[in-house]
């Protein structure tokens, strides 16, 4: 049986054409998306994902129909994954502007359970020299206009790196091509503030909330490339892979004690 997608609330074949050449969503990347993990039929961090989605749509001045709600999205996701036979899955929810209003698309893909475990082999990152991230009122949105991150990912692949650090227009760390970045320095867990141009990651927000609740020292701040030399740890986070420790950036090497502790302490409770 061919895999299905949800298009505006309806189950259709995944290869069905859904946009026209005149679509603003296609022409301008006008929209936003969420990448969501489902584990054993449970949607991880559901509330945070839907909060970010609706906040992004409001910032982008979408007119949201009353039928498009957290409850209807949840129902659509469960209907789709059941149809596709995906019990543990990566869900992609995309909103596109149309000339009349908006369309939405939900896709599901099987997720290898091994992606959930903490990585024992550290990642190797580089700093991408090809693109910079602006910082303005839309820079934190997970926008369909994803070109800087696509180019950063291509640079990482060409340079035998697992991921690429993206700098902002002032030359400071924003995030990476697929994740938010954290460092541990002088015993403090630090991550670039949203004002630095990073995407407002769901896992980033969850980790900040949990660290503060537990009284762990955490800070949203500025991070320069030079500061990476003096960090004791670097790790990256996203909703699909959780926490991934970075062993090397350039010639600098890092441990994983804090990253491993955070992964074990906070991710099990959300079925990661």
Legacy VTK file of the C-alpha trace (Angstrom):
# vtk DataFile Version 3.0
C-alpha trace
ASCII
DATASET POLYDATA
POINTS 272 float
0.000 0.000 0.000
1.334 3.413 -0.959
2.187 5.717 1.937
-0.230 8.516 2.691
-0.043 12.158 3.725
-2.582 14.499 5.265
-3.451 17.502 3.100
-5.849 19.986 4.682
-7.336 17.275 6.854
-7.720 14.644 4.137
-5.727 11.434 3.653
-4.270 11.314 0.148
-1.510 9.393 -1.634
1.938 10.781 -0.850
2.743 11.354 -4.528
-0.372 13.469 -5.183
0.461 16.993 -6.499
-0.681 19.563 -3.937
0.638 22.983 -5.024
0.475 25.113 -8.163
3.198 27.239 -9.715
1.508 30.389 -8.412
1.560 29.277 -4.775
3.257 31.893 -2.514
4.409 29.014 -0.338
6.294 27.548 -3.307
7.481 30.814 -4.834
8.758 32.476 -1.672
9.099 29.735 0.923
6.252 31.515 2.708
5.388 29.255 5.604
6.804 27.297 8.506
7.195 23.719 9.627
7.597 21.440 12.619
9.614 18.242 12.829
8.092 16.091 15.551
9.051 12.788 17.100
6.535 10.089 17.878
7.712 7.215 20.083
5.492 4.189 20.684
2.469 6.139 19.506
3.146 9.125 21.798
3.890 12.599 20.404
6.959 13.943 22.207
6.868 17.562 23.429
3.510 18.021 21.730
2.521 21.158 23.643
5.799 22.945 22.850
5.600 22.039 19.164
2.069 23.352 18.771
2.841 26.500 20.756
5.772 27.260 18.451
3.753 26.503 15.326
0.923 28.876 16.217
3.342 31.582 17.401
5.237 31.315 14.097
2.019 31.554 12.111
1.000 34.650 14.052
4.371 36.301 13.426
4.048 35.498 9.722
0.514 36.972 9.758
-1.288 33.819 8.748
-5.050 33.845 9.160
-5.637 30.535 10.929
-8.974 28.840 10.224
-10.867 27.775 13.340
-10.726 24.153 12.171
-6.914 24.172 12.416
-6.280 23.595 16.108
-4.001 21.631 18.408
-6.715 19.022 18.808
-7.281 18.637 15.053
-3.522 18.391 14.371
-3.117 15.706 17.024
-6.009 13.766 15.534
-4.535 14.077 12.023
-1.118 12.858 13.180
-2.552 9.763 14.841
-4.772 9.049 11.849
-1.828 9.338 9.462
0.647 7.242 11.452
-1.966 4.534 11.935
-2.652 4.492 8.193
1.078 4.343 7.381
1.839 1.794 10.096
4.362 4.102 11.789
4.395 3.479 15.541
7.702 5.277 16.098
8.013 8.040 13.533
9.337 11.382 12.408
6.427 13.696 11.673
6.774 16.732 9.413
4.000 19.317 9.638
4.198 22.158 7.122
2.049 25.259 6.694
2.050 27.024 3.313
0.526 30.340 2.334
-1.884 30.276 -0.599
-3.515 33.082 -2.517
-6.739 32.360 -0.609
-5.310 31.575 2.830
-3.251 28.551 3.843
-2.682 24.857 3.228
-1.160 22.364 5.607
0.586 19.066 4.981
1.511 16.311 7.433
3.970 13.553 6.511
5.202 10.582 8.546
8.361 8.525 8.171
9.532 5.495 10.153
12.113 6.412 12.792
14.963 4.085 13.711
14.839 3.599 17.467
18.668 3.804 17.598
18.487 7.530 16.827
17.070 8.018 20.309
20.108 6.793 22.251
22.909 9.091 23.426
25.778 9.044 20.944
28.886 7.355 22.323
30.915 8.592 19.366
31.201 12.369 19.452
30.288 14.536 16.488
32.761 16.585 14.476
31.590 20.116 13.639
33.043 22.947 11.589
32.179 26.625 11.286
30.515 27.331 7.947
32.106 30.346 6.189
29.535 30.526 3.385
26.422 31.931 5.083
25.410 34.132 8.016
22.110 34.229 9.884
20.305 37.570 10.330
18.674 38.398 13.636
15.256 40.011 13.426
11.670 39.232 14.439
11.452 36.224 12.099
14.927 34.706 12.499
13.765 32.376 15.297
10.997 30.840 13.134
11.495 27.405 11.601
10.695 28.878 8.221
10.175 27.048 4.934
12.765 29.470 3.555
15.649 27.288 4.762
18.399 28.121 2.267
21.154 29.202 4.712
20.824 25.925 6.620
20.736 23.849 3.439
23.951 25.497 2.279
25.542 24.966 5.692
24.591 21.286 5.592
26.119 20.976 2.108
29.317 22.639 3.364
29.479 20.186 6.277
29.161 17.215 3.937
31.850 18.543 1.601
34.205 19.060 4.532
33.623 15.677 6.215
31.826 17.201 9.200
28.743 15.845 10.918
27.220 19.324 11.049
28.118 22.973 10.512
27.945 25.854 12.958
26.140 28.865 11.490
27.248 32.343 12.598
25.040 35.409 12.745
25.652 38.712 10.969
27.871 39.875 13.855
30.107 36.816 13.621
28.755 35.122 16.756
27.321 31.609 17.035
23.636 31.288 16.069
23.041 27.530 15.794
23.883 24.675 13.398
22.314 23.492 10.169
19.995 21.095 12.023
20.146 21.932 15.722
20.615 24.399 18.543
24.051 24.580 20.126
25.045 24.554 23.797
28.428 24.908 25.455
29.572 24.221 28.997
32.061 26.809 30.247
33.130 27.571 33.834
30.445 25.174 35.046
27.619 27.067 33.276
25.457 25.611 30.491
25.196 28.305 27.819
23.280 28.658 24.563
22.824 31.556 22.126
19.856 33.773 23.017
16.989 33.988 20.518
18.120 37.560 19.820
21.290 36.038 18.311
19.294 34.659 15.371
18.960 30.992 16.302
15.851 28.953 15.602
13.614 28.696 18.662
14.144 24.968 19.060
11.601 22.895 20.945
14.271 20.704 22.536
16.237 23.850 23.382
13.223 25.315 25.181
12.463 22.075 27.004
16.063 21.705 28.167
16.209 25.295 29.422
12.950 24.816 31.328
14.111 21.587 32.956
17.546 22.940 33.878
15.994 25.982 35.541
13.476 23.854 37.403
16.297 21.662 38.735
18.429 24.675 39.663
21.177 23.872 37.180
23.265 26.870 36.044
22.054 27.788 32.562
22.290 30.984 30.536
20.959 32.363 27.233
23.724 34.647 26.053
26.186 35.418 23.260
28.826 32.905 22.197
31.766 33.807 19.968
33.820 31.321 17.946
36.789 32.122 20.213
34.782 31.015 23.245
34.483 27.541 21.734
38.209 27.117 22.391
37.707 27.410 26.137
34.527 25.373 26.549
34.764 22.048 28.354
31.803 20.642 26.406
29.786 21.366 23.284
26.520 19.622 22.437
23.629 20.143 20.043
19.910 19.524 20.461
16.866 18.944 18.306
13.501 17.271 18.663
14.400 14.150 16.695
17.792 13.206 18.125
17.572 14.774 21.566
21.037 15.685 22.882
24.152 14.895 20.818
27.588 15.555 22.219
30.252 17.158 20.061
33.751 15.810 20.371
35.515 18.260 18.090
35.171 21.714 16.544
38.206 22.554 14.460
41.220 21.623 16.581
39.313 21.795 19.880
38.220 18.611 21.662
35.513 18.229 24.318
34.194 15.839 26.921
30.584 14.751 27.431
29.944 14.499 31.176
27.264 17.207 31.393
25.637 16.322 28.059
25.347 12.669 29.078
23.919 13.628 32.477
21.296 15.898 30.911
20.322 13.226 28.408
19.844 10.620 31.099
18.131 12.991 33.525
15.599 14.733 31.287
14.979 12.795 28.082
13.723 9.511 29.495
10.684 11.253 30.994
9.470 12.336 27.564
10.001 8.925 26.006
13.121 9.949 24.123
LINES 1 273
272 0 1 2 3 4 5 6 7 8 9 10 11 12 13 14 15 16 17 18 19 20 21 22 23 24 25 26 27 28 29 30 31 32 33 34 35 36 37 38 39 40 41 42 43 44 45 46 47 48 49 50 51 52 53 54 55 56 57 58 59 60 61 62 63 64 65 66 67 68 69 70 71 72 73 74 75 76 77 78 79 80 81 82 83 84 85 86 87 88 89 90 91 92 93 94 95 96 97 98 99 100 101 102 103 104 105 106 107 108 109 110 111 112 113 114 115 116 117 118 119 120 121 122 123 124 125 126 127 128 129 130 131 132 133 134 135 136 137 138 139 140 141 142 143 144 145 146 147 148 149 150 151 152 153 154 155 156 157 158 159 160 161 162 163 164 165 166 167 168 169 170 171 172 173 174 175 176 177 178 179 180 181 182 183 184 185 186 187 188 189 190 191 192 193 194 195 196 197 198 199 200 201 202 203 204 205 206 207 208 209 210 211 212 213 214 215 216 217 218 219 220 221 222 223 224 225 226 227 228 229 230 231 232 233 234 235 236 237 238 239 240 241 242 243 244 245 246 247 248 249 250 251 252 253 254 255 256 257 258 259 260 261 262 263 264 265 266 267 268 269 270 271
